[in-house]
Amino acid sequence: MINVGSAVVNSLLLAFATNNSNGFSTFRNKQPTSITITAPIINNIMTDERMIAGSNGDIISRLRSLGMDKKELKRHARLRRASILVPLFERSHHSNSNNKDASPAASSSSNIHVLFTQRLSNMASHAGEVCFPGGVQDTEDCQDDVQTALREAYEEVGLENQYIDCIARMNTVESKHSLCVTPIIGWIHPPSKAEPSELQLNAEEVDIAFAVPLQYFANPTNCHSIDMYKWKGGNVEIRTYLYDDPESGRQFKIWGLTAHVVHKVAQLAFGGGEIKTKSECMFPYCK
């Protein structure tokens, strides 16, 4: 599992290395032992947006327009590669007292959620942190960023790639550990496959799986803070979200690269961000 909350700013970006997040619904790992999972062969599925109810079909079409071609700077080419999966799915049932109306462009009826995991509290590194499924590229991935994301999602939460439509590839980000991280947006269908209660969590890595309404991250008032740091002649934005989960009664912290990625996805999904097909900066919100 890669901790995607860390980005390039040496010790300063321990913030980017920390992916604490809050989930809309929480499910704890109930398996007494870890599961052994072998990554399956990639199945390419294609979601028909016409079959998705309401505004969600438009949202998926908008995200898909980002494309699946590589988006990275040349300086990333020599870095060790890693990928994360940003799993999105529809939810017909949820109670969200914290899901404030996002923006004028956001539909209040959107029920798209994002799946996160939280690492075990006894891990040697990044203990108890929240992150997306992901990890470092293995030789078995054949230098395929999408395969890496799918394999890691299968190993960590048992999410089979036959239920994942990889709809977009986001700009790469250089991590604190000199990794070139590629976020892959995946649409899960049927949505029940992404429900936390349906997942097979890897008991050696994952403590909890949970889902957060994507629209929550499109509302600027939900961002607890934005800290600015100097790095290589530019400024870096570090976002922090503090989310009170009504189901678990816990407050979760989402910040660093995880916050950047999910915020960007929400912007693109609800029309608050420009669809770009080329990487313009090696670091999130580098100005």
Long-range contacts (C-beta under 8 A, 24 or more apart in sequence): 1-117, 1-119, 1-131, 1-133, 1-134, 1-135, 1-152, 1-156, 1-205, 1-206, 2-82, 2-83, 2-84, 2-131, 2-134, 2-135, 2-136, 2-152, 2-175, 2-179, 2-181, 3-119, 3-125, 3-126, 3-129, 3-131, 4-84, 4-131, 4-132, 4-134, 4-175, 4-181, 4-183, 4-256, 4-257, 4-258, 4-261, 5-126, 5-129, 5-131, 5-255, 5-256, 5-257, 5-258, 5-259, 6-175, 6-176, 6-177, 6-256, 6-257, 7-173, 7-174, 7-175, 7-176, 7-236, 7-256, 7-257, 7-260, 7-283, 7-284, 8-173, 8-174, 8-175, 8-176, 8-231, 8-232, 8-282, 8-283, 9-176, 9-229, 9-231, 9-236, 9-283, 10-176, 12-229, 12-231, 13-176, 13-229, 13-231, 13-236, 13-238, 13-256, 14-176, 15-227, 15-238, 15-255, 15-256, 16-175, 16-176, 16-238, 16-256, 16-257, 16-260, 16-284, 17-126, 17-175, 17-176, 17-177, 17-256, 17-257, 18-126, 18-129, 18-255, 18-256, 19-126, 19-129, 19-130, 19-131, 19-132, 19-254, 19-255, 19-256, 19-257, 19-258, 19-259, 20-128, 20-129, 20-130, 20-252, 20-253, 20-254, 20-255, 20-258, 21-116, 21-118, 21-130, 21-131, 21-212, 21-241, 21-243, 21-252, 21-253, 21-254, 21-258, 21-259, 21-262, 22-130, 22-210, 22-212, 22-241, 22-242, 22-243, 22-244, 22-245, 22-250, 22-251, 22-252, 22-253, 22-254, 23-116, 23-118, 23-130, 23-196, 23-208, 23-209, 23-210, 23-211, 23-212, 23-243, 23-245, 23-248, 23-252, 24-94, 24-96, 24-99, 24-113, 24-210, 24-211, 24-212, 24-213, 24-216, 24-245, 24-247, 25-94, 25-196, 25-210, 25-211, 25-245, 25-247, 26-196, 26-208, 26-209, 26-210, 26-245, 26-247, 26-248, 26-250, 27-196, 27-197, 27-199, 27-208, 27-209, 27-210, 28-207, 28-208, 29-201, 29-203, 29-206, 29-207, 29-208, 29-209, 31-200, 31-201, 31-203, 32-203, 33-203, 34-202, 34-203, 34-204, 34-205, 35-158, 35-200, 35-201, 35-202, 35-203, 37-154, 37-155, 37-158, 37-200, 37-202, 39-140, 39-147, 39-150, 39-151, 39-154, 39-155, 40-154, 40-160, 40-161, 40-162, 42-146, 42-147, 42-150, 42-161, 43-161, 43-162, 45-162, 45-163, 45-164, 45-165, 45-189, 46-165, 47-165, 47-167, 47-187, 47-189, 52-90, 53-90, 54-107, 54-109, 54-110, 55-107, 55-109, 55-110, 56-90, 56-110, 56-111, 56-112, 59-110, 59-112, 59-269, 59-270, 60-167, 60-187, 62-268, 62-269, 62-271, 62-275, 63-167, 63-168, 63-185, 63-265, 63-268, 63-269, 64-167, 64-168, 65-275, 66-167, 66-168, 66-169, 66-170, 66-185, 66-268, 66-275, 66-276, 66-277, 67-168, 67-169, 67-277, 68-146, 68-166, 68-167, 68-168, 68-169, 69-169, 69-277, 70-145, 70-169, 70-172, 70-182, 71-169, 71-170, 71-171, 71-172, 71-276, 71-277, 71-278, 71-279, 72-171, 72-172, 72-180, 72-182, 72-279, 73-172, 73-279, 73-281, 73-282, 75-174, 75-282, 76-172, 76-174, 76-180, 76-282, 77-180, 79-174, 79-178, 79-179, 79-180, 80-136, 80-137, 80-178, 80-179, 80-180, 81-136, 81-137, 81-143, 81-145, 81-148, 81-179, 81-180, 81-182, 82-134, 82-135, 82-136, 82-137, 82-148, 82-175, 82-179, 82-180, 82-181, 82-182, 83-134, 83-135, 83-137, 83-145, 83-146, 83-148, 83-149, 83-152, 83-181, 83-182, 83-183, 83-184, 84-131, 84-132, 84-133, 84-134, 84-149, 84-152, 84-181, 84-182, 84-183, 84-184, 84-261, 85-132, 85-133, 85-134, 85-149, 85-150, 85-152, 85-153, 85-159, 85-164, 85-184, 85-186, 86-114, 86-132, 86-170, 86-183, 86-184, 86-185, 86-186, 86-261, 86-262, 86-265, 87-114, 87-115, 87-132, 87-133, 87-153, 87-159, 87-164, 87-186, 87-188, 87-194, 88-112, 88-113, 88-114, 88-115, 88-185, 88-186, 88-187, 88-188, 88-214, 88-265, 89-113, 89-115, 89-187, 89-188, 89-189, 89-191, 89-193, 89-194, 89-195, 89-211, 90-191, 91-191, 91-211, 92-191, 94-213, 95-246, 95-247, 96-213, 96-216, 96-246, 97-246, 98-216, 98-222, 98-243, 98-244, 98-246, 99-213, 99-215, 99-216, 100-216, 100-219, 100-221, 100-222, 101-219, 102-215, 102-216, 102-217, 102-218, 102-219, 102-266, 102-270, 102-272, 103-218, 103-219, 103-220, 103-270, 103-272, 105-270, 105-271, 105-272, 106-215, 106-218, 106-219, 106-270, 106-271, 106-272, 107-215, 107-270, 108-215, 110-213, 110-214, 110-215, 110-270, 111-213, 112-213, 112-214, 112-215, 112-269, 113-194, 113-211, 113-212, 113-213, 113-214, 114-211, 114-212, 114-213, 114-214, 114-217, 114-262, 114-265, 115-157, 115-188, 115-194, 115-196, 115-209, 115-210, 115-211, 116-209, 116-210, 116-211, 116-212, 116-258, 117-156, 117-157, 117-201, 117-206, 117-207, 117-208, 117-209, 117-210, 118-206, 118-207, 118-208, 118-209, 118-210, 119-205, 119-206, 119-207, 120-204, 120-205, 120-206, 120-207, 121-207, 123-205, 128-207, 130-252, 130-253, 130-254, 130-258, 131-258, 132-183, 132-258, 132-261, 133-157, 133-159, 134-181, 136-179, 145-169, 145-182, 145-184, 146-184, 148-182, 149-182, 149-184, 149-186, 150-184, 150-186, 153-186, 155-202, 156-201, 156-202, 156-205, 156-206, 157-199, 157-200, 157-201, 157-202, 157-206, 157-209, 158-199, 158-200, 158-201, 158-202, 159-188, 159-193, 159-194, 159-199, 160-193, 163-188, 163-189, 163-190, 163-193, 163-194, 164-188, 165-189, 170-261, 170-264, 170-265, 171-276, 171-279, 171-280, 171-281, 172-279, 172-282, 173-257, 173-260, 173-282, 173-283, 173-284, 174-282, 174-283, 175-257, 181-257, 183-261, 185-265, 210-245, 210-248, 212-243, 212-254, 212-262, 214-262, 214-265, 214-266, 214-269, 215-266, 215-270, 216-241, 216-243, 216-266, 217-241, 217-259, 217-262, 217-263, 217-265, 217-266, 218-266, 218-267, 218-269, 218-270, 218-272, 223-263, 231-283, 231-286, 234-283, 234-286, 234-287, 235-286, 235-287, 236-283, 236-284, 236-285, 236-286, 237-284, 237-285, 237-287, 239-263, 257-284, 260-284, 260-285
